[in-house]
């Protein structure tokens, strides 16, 4: 199931990147704190029931590998996102 989730997420990121290129945008920065941004979960196809207690950021550039910034306590949440890991 986890591999299927990662595959769906990777496809979603590819779709977002294509839309960014089509719109002439450099990238999209997603942010959440305690599930305050339900659109981020819906757009990135993340489980909104995942327990997060800290802020997280996920940058999807129009070209290249996404970057994710999570706190160490939310490390498990970041495994569902493709990209370069950064933890604070």
ZIHUKA-V506893 format. One record per residue. N is the residue number from 0. RES is the residue in three letters. PHI is phi in whole degrees, -180 to 180 (none if undefined). OMEGA is omega in degrees with one decimal (NA if undefined). Layout:
n	res	phi	omega
N	RES	PHI	OMEGA
N	RES	PHI	OMEGA
This chain:
n	res	phi	omega
0	UNK	none	-179.1
1	UNK	-62	178.7
2	UNK	-63	178.6
3	UNK	-64	178.7
4	UNK	-64	178.3
5	UNK	-65	178.5
6	UNK	-65	178.4
7	UNK	-63	-180.0
8	UNK	-66	179.5
9	UNK	-61	177.9
10	UNK	-64	179.9
11	UNK	-63	178.8
12	UNK	-62	177.2
13	UNK	-60	178.4
14	UNK	-64	178.6
15	UNK	-63	-179.9
16	UNK	-63	178.2
17	UNK	-65	178.7
18	UNK	-64	177.6
19	UNK	-63	178.6
20	UNK	-62	179.6
21	UNK	-61	-179.0
22	UNK	-88	-179.7
23	UNK	73	-179.4
24	UNK	-100	-178.8
25	UNK	-80	-178.2
26	UNK	175	-178.9
27	UNK	-138	177.9
28	UNK	-101	175.5
29	UNK	-95	-178.6
30	UNK	-147	174.1
31	UNK	-151	174.3
32	UNK	-145	178.9
33	UNK	55	177.8
34	UNK	59	179.6
35	UNK	-80	179.8
36	UNK	-122	-178.2
37	UNK	-62	178.7
38	UNK	-65	178.3
39	UNK	-60	179.7
40	UNK	-67	-178.5
41	UNK	-69	-177.3
42	UNK	-67	-178.6
43	UNK	-86	-179.0
44	UNK	58	176.2
45	UNK	-101	179.6
46	UNK	-78	-179.1
47	UNK	-69	178.1
48	UNK	-82	177.5
49	UNK	-62	-176.6
50	UNK	-80	175.0
51	UNK	-124	-179.0
52	UNK	-115	-177.6
53	UNK	-126	177.0
54	UNK	-69	171.4
55	UNK	-140	179.3
56	UNK	-130	178.4
57	UNK	-143	-178.5
58	UNK	-104	176.8
59	UNK	-108	177.5
60	UNK	-79	177.6
61	UNK	-62	177.7
62	UNK	-135	176.7
63	UNK	105	-174.9
64	UNK	-87	176.5
65	UNK	-63	176.4
66	UNK	-122	178.8
67	UNK	-126	179.3
68	UNK	-127	-179.7
69	UNK	-130	171.8
70	UNK	-79	179.7
71	UNK	-57	-178.3
72	UNK	-71	177.8
73	UNK	-107	-177.4
74	UNK	-55	-178.4
75	UNK	-63	179.7
76	UNK	-64	-174.6
77	UNK	-76	-178.2
78	UNK	-68	-179.3
79	UNK	-88	-177.3
80	UNK	-116	174.3
81	UNK	-73	174.5
82	UNK	145	-179.8
83	UNK	-80	-177.8
84	UNK	-84	169.1
85	UNK	-139	179.1
86	UNK	-123	176.0
87	UNK	-118	NA
